[in-house]
Amino acid sequence: MTPIEMTTTKDLILPLKRIQWRAQISAYLFLLPALLIFTLVTWLPMLQTVLFSFQTVNLVKPSVWIGFQNYVRMFGNPVFYTTWKNTFEFILLSLLIGFMVPVLLALMIHEMRRFKSFFRTLAYMPALVPIIVALQVWRSIYAPEGGFLNSVLKTVGLTPQLWLQDPDIVKISLVIIMTWIGAGGTILYYLASLSEIPTEIYEAAELDGFSPLQRIWFISLPLVSSRMMILLIMQIIAVSQTFTEPFILTQGGPGTSTMTPVLQIYNIAFLNSDIGLASAWSVSMLVVLAIFSIVYVRLYNRKEEGDRN
């Protein structure tokens, strides 16, 4: 063994020796219940889903191994490509419509001299409404006849719209609802990030004659940009799993214009009782979300390194 190899081996072994394994036993015992629960409710179902995707699953009789047939059926179904097309359109619309809304509202609230707490509470209130109740309220707002939104359009002389029945505008209508429901928590996160900026920076900017817009553009936005990138990835992950809004309001329609992968998985598994095919769809979602999650973790680690430096 060469000196270099000996040094490398020592470098690998010494850190392990420094760890007092016996002293850590109690800590691992406290972690053991959480690790067991996490394994049972997360990793085991994921592994079972992957196995089911290669089988014809019968909940009464033993399952039959069929290889990649479920994946062949999935990729041969035009609805598979339609659901992912709809998902990417939802993501694009949510980034165009919904991504900047929490940022702008947080910046406006942060710049307020008075009533900051009131508007902070007001912004978070939609998140406190049960989602089923909120969606039923929005259904009445979007109603073709007698709905609040169409009544306003009639009042100002505009043509009423079929908000949830027109394929051209139904996605925008759902994205508006998703933005309204999800913006509150994001606003609080941005406000917490903005509160970490030292007030001395803003005071110095005011002494230099900065206007509120200049403070936002040259101070606030650059200092929260890293968190904005993280929340952008989190928003993409969340929108990729859209289910409740189309399930309650449109059932994937009109046609398949709001059908999403999660909604289709639900239909295949619980309406068609085809667990194997639904598992194959779930694995495809797992791969896509894993890619976004890896990007999120790398961005988060980069932000943490930047904060430490």
RODO-2510 file (C-alpha; in nm, 4 decimals, decimal comma):
residues 309
     n   res          X          Y          Z
     1     m     0,0000     0,0000     0,0000
     2     t     0,1395     0,3367    -0,0997
     3     p     0,1610     0,6322     0,1430
     4     i    -0,1122     0,8074    -0,0525
     5     e    -0,3437     0,5094    -0,0150
     6     m    -0,2623     0,4867     0,3578
     7     t    -0,3407     0,8552     0,4032
     8     t    -0,6673     0,8203     0,2172
     9     t    -0,7711     0,5218     0,4257
    10     k    -0,6872     0,7018     0,7491
    11     d    -0,8820     1,0069     0,6337
    12     l    -1,1844     0,7871     0,5826
    13     i    -1,1540     0,5946     0,9089
    14     l    -1,0654     0,8767     1,1505
    15     p    -1,3968     1,0683     1,1148
    16     l    -1,5816     0,7437     1,1905
    17     k    -1,3704     0,6934     1,5025
    18     r    -1,4451     1,0456     1,6191
    19     i    -1,8183     0,9695     1,6216
    20     q    -1,9136     0,8406     1,9658
    21     w    -2,1534     0,5716     1,8495
    22     r    -2,2425     0,4489     2,1979
    23     a    -2,3207     0,8016     2,3127
    24     q    -2,5573     0,8391     2,0142
    25     i    -2,7595     0,5251     2,0861
    26     s    -3,0216     0,7140     2,2870
    27     a    -3,0647     0,9670     2,0070
    28     y    -3,1186     0,6902     1,7497
    29     l    -3,3675     0,5199     1,9813
    30     f    -3,5705     0,8415     1,9950
    31     l    -3,5536     0,8654     1,6145
    32     l    -3,6485     0,5017     1,5616
    33     p    -4,0311     0,5439     1,5908
    34     a    -4,0294     0,8340     1,3454
    35     l    -3,8072     0,6394     1,1035
    36     l    -4,0350     0,3352     1,1259
    37     i    -4,3483     0,5438     1,0633
    38     f    -4,1801     0,7250     0,7744
    39     t    -4,0789     0,3897     0,6224
    40     l    -4,4274     0,2425     0,6625
    41     v    -4,6229     0,5401     0,5258
    42     t    -4,3773     0,6634     0,2609
    43     w    -4,1095     0,4244     0,1398
    44     l    -4,3070     0,1009     0,1639
    45     p    -4,6075     0,2335    -0,0358
    46     m    -4,3684     0,3771    -0,2967
    47     l    -4,1952     0,0405    -0,3333
    48     q    -4,5301    -0,1386    -0,3481
    49     t    -4,6493     0,1016    -0,6196
    50     v    -4,3424     0,0283    -0,8315
    51     l    -4,4030    -0,3471    -0,7936
    52     f    -4,7735    -0,3094    -0,8769
    53     s    -4,6833    -0,1250    -1,1980
    54     f    -4,5414    -0,4542    -1,3322
    55     q    -4,8423    -0,6615    -1,2323
    56     t    -5,2079    -0,7209    -1,2993
    57     v    -5,3326    -0,6465    -0,9513
    58     n    -5,6277    -0,8344    -0,8118
    59     l    -5,7259    -0,7438    -0,4581
    60     v    -5,8870    -1,0869    -0,4101
    61     k    -5,6651    -1,3235    -0,6083
    62     p    -5,2837    -1,3247    -0,6253
    63     s    -5,1376    -1,0624    -0,8586
    64     v    -4,9873    -1,1729    -1,1911
    65     w    -4,6491    -1,0445    -1,3122
    66     i    -4,6863    -0,8972    -1,6637
    67     g    -4,3626    -0,7006    -1,7077
    68     f    -4,3891    -0,3678    -1,8899
    69     q    -4,7408    -0,4173    -2,0284
    70     n    -4,8896    -0,1509    -1,8003
    71     y    -4,6307     0,0990    -1,9256
    72     v    -4,7047     0,0037    -2,2866
    73     r    -5,0737     0,0658    -2,2232
    74     m    -4,9953     0,3962    -2,0500
    75     f    -4,7723     0,5319    -2,3265
    76     g    -5,0178     0,4070    -2,5893
    77     n    -5,3039     0,6037    -2,4378
    78     p    -5,3440     0,9559    -2,5897
    79     v    -5,4898     1,0767    -2,2592
    80     f    -5,1441     1,0313    -2,1001
    81     y    -4,9976     1,3011    -2,3244
    82     t    -5,3073     1,5194    -2,2850
    83     t    -5,2817     1,5152    -1,9048
    84     w    -4,9155     1,6163    -1,9077
    85     k    -4,9867     1,8827    -2,1696
    86     n    -5,2578     2,0191    -1,9389
    87     t    -5,0154     2,0032    -1,6453
    88     f    -4,7486     2,2027    -1,8275
    89     e    -5,0113     2,4599    -1,9279
    90     f    -5,1259     2,4823    -1,5649
    91     i    -4,7637     2,5322    -1,4583
    92     l    -4,7047     2,8031    -1,7194
    93     l    -5,0251     2,9871    -1,6285
    94     s    -4,9536     2,9586    -1,2563
    95     l    -4,6094     3,1105    -1,3088
    96     l    -4,7446     3,3898    -1,5293
    97     i    -5,0476     3,4666    -1,3108
    98     g    -4,9759     3,3335    -0,9653
    99     f    -4,6019     3,3442    -0,9057
   100     m    -4,5595     3,7204    -0,8860
   101     v    -4,8850     3,7919    -0,7009
   102     p    -4,7529     3,6846    -0,3560
   103     v    -4,4244     3,8666    -0,4228
   104     l    -4,5963     4,1942    -0,5110
   105     l    -4,8415     4,1737    -0,2215
   106     a    -4,5617     4,0933     0,0255
   107     l    -4,3561     4,3881    -0,1009
   108     m    -4,6554     4,6207    -0,0729
   109     i    -4,7346     4,5069     0,2823
   110     h    -4,3672     4,5327     0,3808
   111     e    -4,3521     4,8931     0,2599
   112     m    -4,6605     4,9967     0,4589
   113     r    -4,6127     5,2272     0,7542
   114     r    -4,9533     5,1523     0,9081
   115     f    -5,1991     4,8620     0,9225
   116     k    -4,9259     4,6137     0,8284
   117     s    -5,0576     4,3499     1,0704
   118     f    -5,4131     4,3924     0,9419
   119     f    -5,3186     4,3360     0,5780
   120     r    -5,0887     4,0486     0,6719
   121     t    -5,3828     3,8764     0,8413
   122     l    -5,6160     3,9627     0,5529
   123     a    -5,3757     3,8094     0,3003
   124     y    -5,3574     3,4827     0,4935
   125     m    -5,7316     3,4440     0,5556
   126     p    -5,8089     3,2489     0,2307
   127     a    -5,5729     2,9759     0,3509
   128     l    -5,7916     2,9294     0,6614
   129     v    -6,1046     2,8508     0,4602
   130     p    -6,1584     2,4729     0,4069
   131     i    -6,0782     2,4035     0,0450
   132     i    -6,4098     2,2302    -0,0282
   133     v    -6,6005     2,5316     0,1023
   134     a    -6,3782     2,7687    -0,0939
   135     l    -6,4319     2,5745    -0,4171
   136     q    -6,8088     2,5742    -0,3710
   137     v    -6,7975     2,9517    -0,3244
   138     w    -6,5925     2,9882    -0,6407
   139     r    -6,8379     2,7627    -0,8250
   140     s    -7,1140     3,0098    -0,7430
   141     i    -6,8901     3,3024    -0,8454
   142     y    -6,8236     3,1355    -1,1839
   143     a    -7,1853     3,0215    -1,2365
   144     p    -7,3048     3,0926    -1,5940
   145     e    -7,6431     3,2208    -1,4751
   146     g    -7,6619     3,4393    -1,1665
   147     g    -7,2925     3,4096    -1,0862
   148     f    -7,1271     3,7115    -0,9272
   149     l    -6,8614     3,7487    -1,1965
   150     n    -7,1034     3,7317    -1,4893
   151     s    -7,3387     3,9719    -1,3094
   152     v    -7,0536     4,2237    -1,2873
   153     l    -6,9764     4,1750    -1,6571
   154     k    -7,3414     4,2350    -1,7489
   155     t    -7,3454     4,5492    -1,5351
   156     v    -7,0538     4,7021    -1,7263
   157     g    -7,1915     4,5913    -2,0644
   158     l    -6,9560     4,2968    -2,1295
   159     t    -7,0478     3,9488    -2,2483
   160     p    -7,0850     3,6855    -1,9734
   161     q    -6,8452     3,3931    -1,9973
   162     l    -6,8638     3,0183    -1,9366
   163     w    -6,5766     3,0206    -1,6901
   164     l    -6,5755     2,6494    -1,6132
   165     q    -6,7347     2,5229    -1,9345
   166     d    -6,5217     2,6943    -2,2006
   167     p    -6,1985     2,5007    -2,2822
   168     d    -6,0239     2,8269    -2,3758
   169     i    -6,0585     2,9914    -2,0341
   170     v    -6,1205     2,7074    -1,7883
   171     k    -5,7502     2,6633    -1,7060
   172     i    -5,7102     3,0336    -1,6313
   173     s    -6,0202     3,0187    -1,4115
   174     l    -5,8752     2,7300    -1,2089
   175     v    -5,5325     2,8941    -1,1791
   176     i    -5,6966     3,2063    -1,0356
   177     i    -5,8608     2,9888    -0,7702
   178     m    -5,5333     2,8087    -0,6926
   179     t    -5,3560     3,1436    -0,6594
   180     w    -5,6240     3,2771    -0,4255
   181     i    -5,6035     2,9669    -0,2046
   182     g    -5,2257     2,9302    -0,1950
   183     a    -5,0987     3,2885    -0,1920
   184     g    -5,1458     3,3479     0,1820
   185     g    -4,8748     3,1149     0,3087
   186     t    -4,6334     3,2311     0,0404
   187     i    -4,6921     3,5957     0,1324
   188     l    -4,6059     3,5224     0,4964
   189     y    -4,2890     3,3427     0,3869
   190     y    -4,1800     3,6424     0,1790
   191     l    -4,2646     3,8807     0,4619
   192     a    -4,0502     3,6747     0,6986
   193     s    -3,7650     3,6905     0,4450
   194     l    -3,8036     4,0654     0,4046
   195     s    -3,8032     4,1149     0,7822
   196     e    -3,4556     3,9565     0,7930
   197     i    -3,3139     4,2435     0,5879
   198     p    -3,1436     4,4886     0,8297
   199     t    -3,3420     4,8094     0,8690
   200     e    -3,0153     5,0039     0,8463
   201     i    -3,0025     4,9267     0,4747
   202     y    -3,3451     5,0820     0,4179
   203     e    -3,2600     5,3803     0,6370
   204     a    -2,9403     5,4423     0,4409
   205     a    -3,1364     5,4141     0,1159
   206     e    -3,3905     5,6705     0,2385
   207     l    -3,1092     5,9093     0,3314
   208     d    -2,9732     5,8670    -0,0218
   209     g    -3,3106     5,9667    -0,1626
   210     f    -3,4349     5,6235    -0,2750
   211     s    -3,8040     5,6112    -0,3609
   212     p    -4,0148     5,3117    -0,2460
   213     l    -3,9901     5,1576    -0,5948
   214     q    -3,6141     5,1987    -0,5940
   215     r    -3,5906     5,0338    -0,2500
   216     i    -3,7926     4,7417    -0,3778
   217     w    -3,5953     4,7071    -0,7022
   218     f    -3,2424     4,7541    -0,5660
   219     i    -3,2745     4,6135    -0,2114
   220     s    -3,5759     4,3919    -0,1467
   221     l    -3,5931     4,1894    -0,4683
   222     p    -3,2188     4,1076    -0,4922
   223     l    -3,2093     3,9942    -0,1286
   224     v    -3,5092     3,7592    -0,1614
   225     s    -3,4310     3,6336    -0,5128
   226     s    -3,2796     3,3065    -0,3876
   227     r    -3,5960     3,2287    -0,1909
   228     m    -3,8044     3,3192    -0,4946
   229     m    -3,6227     3,0519    -0,6957
   230     i    -3,6902     2,7921    -0,4260
   231     l    -4,0596     2,8815    -0,4090
   232     l    -4,0778     2,8719    -0,7882
   233     i    -3,9667     2,5076    -0,7856
   234     m    -4,2046     2,4311    -0,4984
   235     q    -4,4892     2,5899    -0,6939
   236     i    -4,4075     2,3762    -0,9983
   237     i    -4,4106     2,0638    -0,7788
   238     a    -4,7440     2,1624    -0,6221
   239     v    -4,9128     2,2472    -0,9533
   240     s    -4,7875     1,9201    -1,1033
   241     q    -5,0038     1,7425    -0,8443
   242     t    -5,3208     1,9420    -0,9138
   243     f    -5,6248     1,7326    -0,8256
   244     t    -5,8822     1,8923    -0,5964
   245     e    -5,9817     2,1909    -0,8127
   246     p    -6,0555     1,9960    -1,1350
   247     f    -6,2021     1,7041    -0,9385
   248     i    -6,4552     1,9246    -0,7589
   249     l    -6,5292     2,1841    -1,0262
   250     t    -6,4827     2,0264    -1,3701
   251     q    -6,4225     1,6496    -1,3301
   252     g    -6,1460     1,6918    -1,5873
   253     g    -6,3702     1,8648    -1,8424
   254     p    -6,4865     2,0147    -2,0572
   255     g    -6,3695     1,7129    -2,2535
   256     t    -6,0202     1,6456    -2,1205
   257     s    -5,9087     2,0100    -2,1043
   258     t    -5,8506     2,0022    -1,7264
   259     m    -5,7648     1,6342    -1,6850
   260     t    -5,4442     1,6017    -1,4822
   261     p    -5,2237     1,2970    -1,4113
   262     v    -5,3408     1,2709    -1,0486
   263     l    -5,7066     1,2951    -1,1494
   264     q    -5,6537     1,0297    -1,4169
   265     i    -5,4768     0,8049    -1,1634
   266     y    -5,7819     0,8415    -0,9380
   267     n    -6,0173     0,7508    -1,2237
   268     i    -5,8117     0,4491    -1,3317
   269     a    -5,7642     0,3146    -0,9785
   270     f    -6,1029     0,3780    -0,8186
   271     l    -6,3463     0,3993    -1,1107
   272     n    -6,1874     0,1417    -1,3433
   273     s    -6,0280    -0,0677    -1,0638
   274     d    -5,7082    -0,1051    -1,2685
   275     i    -5,4495    -0,0801    -0,9912
   276     g    -5,1584    -0,1941    -1,2086
   277     l    -5,2115     0,0730    -1,4731
   278     a    -5,2723     0,3392    -1,2068
   279     s    -4,9429     0,2371    -1,0449
   280     a    -4,7600     0,2824    -1,3763
   281     w    -4,9054     0,6339    -1,4011
   282     s    -4,7965     0,6983    -1,0425
   283     v    -4,4404     0,5907    -1,1200
   284     s    -4,4288     0,8356    -1,4124
   285     m    -4,5346     1,1110    -1,1714
   286     l    -4,2770     0,9933    -0,9195
   287     v    -3,9990     1,0328    -1,1775
   288     v    -4,1071     1,3828    -1,2812
   289     l    -4,1497     1,5038    -0,9226
   290     a    -3,8181     1,3485    -0,8217
   291     i    -3,6430     1,5579    -1,0881
   292     f    -3,8040     1,8781    -0,9605
   293     s    -3,7276     1,7774    -0,5999
   294     i    -3,3589     1,7273    -0,6805
   295     v    -3,3495     2,0750    -0,8339
   296     y    -3,5230     2,2148    -0,5235
   297     v    -3,2749     2,0490    -0,2850
   298     r    -2,9759     2,1763    -0,4833
   299     l    -3,1128     2,5299    -0,4890
   300     y    -3,1890     2,5144    -0,1161
   301     n    -2,8394     2,3884    -0,0332
   302     r    -2,6886     2,6613    -0,2487
   303     k    -2,8959     2,9224    -0,0619
   304     e    -2,7846     2,7818     0,2742
   305     e    -2,4215     2,7975     0,1667
   306     g    -2,4725     3,1552     0,0514
   307     d    -2,6333     3,2504     0,3856
   308     r    -2,3391     3,0998     0,5774
   309     n    -2,0854     3,2819     0,3625
***
